Amino acid sequence: MQLFYDPTLDSTAGTFTFPAPESKHLVRVLRKGPGDLVHITNGKGELFQAEILRPDPNGCLAKIVSHTKSVPKRFKLHLAVAPTKMNDRYEWMLEKATEIGLDEISPILCHHSERRTIKAERMEKVLQAAMKQSQQTRLPLLHPLVSFQEFLEGDFPGLKFIAHCHQGDKKELKRVARADTDITVLIGPEGDFSKEEVARAQAKGFEAISLGNNRLRTETAAILACATINTINY
């Protein structure tokens, strides 16, 4: 199934026009013509089937012919991950985490962060492409870049964990995570969280966890946490 994305679609939609980039892909690459059917999601758990009416590469016109809603998830996974020094590594993490199963992602600035800016528009495109490629109907929510301290002031339902490499009492994520429960996991930068940041997080109710004996890159740790939570739930 070839899946397209249009965040404006809802159950009241009748006819609509694809934006130019997807119109060109439909008409010039996929060679779609009048009467052909395509699938579109709005990224909110809804799937639409549409019939091509006018295959214009500048604005392909289509008509909604069916609409279904996916079953609500039993849990939500929120990853707060410090931006990596190289943008492509963070984008790789976003892509793979979306394919595995991610609901929210928060870039966080930490004491040891080497990269202090992000390309939010580019990240959104990576999330959209990964959602479509993995044929999902829910687009992960990308939060704005915030400081670690500002992030801790948020309200996070369910279980809260912080993964770090410092010595101390830590439990394995796979031992303490529970199925059908919302979970937030903090992943630090290449230089890890500072001891002060770990202490602040624990004061806010985040439990220290281990992701194994090996020292992992930031993006690898995030993927492993994502895979662990989804394995527990499916």
C-alpha positions in Angstrom: 0.0 0.0 0.0 1.3 3.4 -1.0 0.5 5.8 1.8 0.2 9.6 1.5 -0.1 12.2 4.2 -2.4 15.2 4.5 -2.9 16.7 8.0 -6.0 18.7 6.9 -8.2 15.6 6.2 -11.1 14.7 8.5 -14.2 12.6 8.3 -16.2 15.5 6.6 -13.8 15.7 3.7 -15.3 15.2 0.2 -12.9 16.2 -2.5 -9.4 17.7 -1.9 -6.3 18.5 -3.8 -2.9 17.0 -3.0 0.0 19.5 -2.5 2.4 19.9 -5.5 5.2 17.5 -4.3 2.8 14.6 -3.7 0.8 15.4 -6.8 4.0 15.1 -8.9 4.8 11.8 -7.2 1.3 10.5 -7.9 1.2 11.5 -11.5 4.7 11.4 -12.8 6.3 8.6 -10.7 3.3 6.3 -9.9 1.5 7.2 -13.1 -1.9 7.4 -11.3 -4.9 8.3 -13.5 -8.6 8.9 -13.2 -10.3 6.2 -11.2 -7.2 4.9 -9.5 -7.4 4.5 -5.7 -4.8 5.8 -3.2 -4.6 5.8 0.6 -4.0 8.9 2.8 -3.6 9.4 6.5 -4.0 12.6 8.5 -1.4 11.4 11.0 -4.2 11.3 13.7 -5.0 7.6 13.5 -7.3 7.9 10.5 -7.0 6.2 7.1 -8.7 7.5 4.0 -9.2 5.9 0.6 -9.5 8.3 -2.3 -10.3 8.1 -6.0 -8.2 10.2 -8.4 -10.5 12.6 -10.3 -7.9 14.9 -12.1 -4.3 13.7 -12.2 -2.7 17.2 -12.3 1.0 17.2 -11.2 0.6 20.7 -9.8 -2.5 19.8 -7.8 -4.0 16.3 -8.1 -7.7 16.3 -7.4 -9.2 13.3 -5.5 -12.5 12.3 -3.9 -12.7 10.5 -0.5 -14.5 7.1 -0.9 -13.9 5.5 2.5 -12.7 6.4 6.0 -11.5 4.2 8.9 -10.0 4.9 12.3 -7.3 2.8 13.8 -7.7 1.2 17.3 -6.4 3.5 20.0 -3.0 2.6 21.5 -3.0 1.2 25.0 0.2 3.2 25.9 2.2 6.2 24.8 5.9 6.4 24.5 7.6 9.8 24.9 11.4 10.0 24.3 13.3 13.1 25.4 16.7 12.9 23.6 19.5 15.4 23.5 20.5 16.4 19.9 23.5 14.6 18.6 26.6 16.3 17.3 25.8 15.1 13.8 22.3 15.9 12.5 22.1 12.7 10.4 22.4 10.5 13.5 19.4 12.2 15.2 17.4 12.0 12.0 18.3 8.3 11.7 17.0 7.8 15.3 13.8 9.7 14.5 13.2 7.5 11.4 13.8 4.2 13.2 11.9 5.1 16.4 8.9 6.1 14.3 9.0 2.8 12.4 9.2 0.9 15.7 6.6 2.9 17.5 6.9 6.4 19.0 4.3 8.9 20.1 6.2 12.0 21.2 9.8 13.2 20.9 11.4 16.1 22.8 14.9 17.4 21.9 16.5 18.6 25.1 19.5 20.8 25.8 21.8 19.4 28.5 25.0 20.5 30.2 27.2 18.4 28.0 25.2 19.0 24.7 27.5 19.8 21.8 24.7 20.7 19.4 22.4 23.4 20.6 20.2 23.9 17.6 17.9 21.6 15.6 16.3 21.7 12.1 12.7 21.2 13.2 11.2 21.4 9.7 13.7 18.8 8.4 12.9 16.6 11.4 9.1 16.8 10.7 9.7 15.6 7.2 11.8 12.7 8.5 8.9 11.7 10.8 6.3 12.0 8.0 8.4 9.9 5.6 9.0 7.2 8.3 5.3 7.1 9.2 4.3 6.6 5.6 7.0 4.1 4.9 6.0 1.9 7.8 2.3 2.4 6.9 1.2 3.9 10.2 -1.6 6.4 10.7 -0.2 8.3 13.7 2.5 10.9 13.3 4.8 11.3 16.3 4.5 14.7 18.0 7.8 16.7 17.7 8.1 19.1 20.6 10.2 22.3 20.4 13.8 22.2 21.6 13.9 23.1 25.4 16.5 23.1 28.2 16.7 20.0 30.4 15.4 22.0 33.3 12.5 23.4 31.4 11.6 19.9 30.3 11.5 18.6 33.8 8.8 21.1 34.7 6.4 19.3 32.4 3.7 16.9 33.4 4.3 13.3 32.4 1.8 10.6 33.1 2.8 7.0 33.8 6.3 5.8 34.4 9.3 8.1 34.1 12.9 6.9 33.5 16.4 8.5 33.0 19.1 6.4 31.3 22.7 7.4 32.3 26.2 5.9 32.6 27.1 7.0 36.1 27.7 4.5 38.8 24.8 3.9 41.2 21.6 1.9 41.8 20.0 1.4 38.4 17.5 -1.2 37.2 17.3 -2.6 33.7 14.5 -0.9 31.6 13.1 -4.2 30.6 12.7 -5.2 34.3 10.8 -2.0 35.4 8.8 -1.0 32.4 5.2 -2.2 32.3 2.9 -2.9 29.4 -0.2 -0.8 28.7 1.4 2.1 30.6 2.5 5.6 29.4 6.3 5.9 29.6 8.7 8.8 29.3 12.5 8.1 28.9 15.3 10.6 29.0 18.4 10.0 26.9 21.4 12.3 27.3 24.0 13.7 24.9 27.3 12.2 23.8 28.9 13.3 27.1 26.0 11.9 29.1 23.9 13.7 31.7 25.8 15.5 34.4 25.4 14.1 37.9 23.4 17.2 38.8 21.0 16.6 36.0 20.5 13.0 37.1 19.8 14.2 40.6 17.3 16.8 39.4 15.5 14.3 37.3 15.3 11.8 40.2 13.9 14.6 42.4 11.1 15.0 39.8 10.3 11.3 40.0 12.4 9.9 37.2 13.9 6.5 38.0 17.5 5.7 36.9 17.7 2.8 34.5 20.3 0.8 32.6 20.1 -0.2 28.9 22.8 -2.8 29.3 26.5 -3.2 30.0 27.7 -1.6 26.8 28.3 2.2 26.4 25.8 3.3 23.7 25.7 6.3 21.4 22.8 8.7 22.1 20.9 7.5 19.0 21.5 3.9 19.8 20.3 4.2 23.4 17.1 5.9 22.1 16.4 3.1 19.6 17.0 0.4 22.2 14.7 2.1 24.7 12.0 2.4 22.0 12.4 -1.2 21.0 12.3 -2.4 24.6 9.1 -0.6 25.4 7.4 -1.8 22.2 8.5 -5.4 22.7 7.0 -5.4 26.2 3.7 -4.1 24.7 3.4 -6.4 21.6 
